[in-house]
Amino acid sequence: MANKRPPPEPRAVSTGEMPIVAPEELAQRCRAAGLRATPQRLAIFQALLQTETHPSPEAVFAVVKDA
């Protein structure tokens, strides 16, 4: 059986690099990758930070539309 990696820090989003833990950091990484840090993108990120599970797209939409 292969060695399992430890789970990521809670409330962190993995990008294959260092975990992102703040919306400002997400905005900075988006701009560095040539993407816009839109309010919609940041709202989705905030919704993902608020959960400890893997939410469905419908669950994320429900949280974002109520914001």
Summary of the structure (lengths in Angstrom):
residues: 67
radius of gyration: 13.5
end to end distance: 43.9
largest distance: 43.9
contacts: 127
relative contact order: 0.13
helix: 45%
strand: 3%
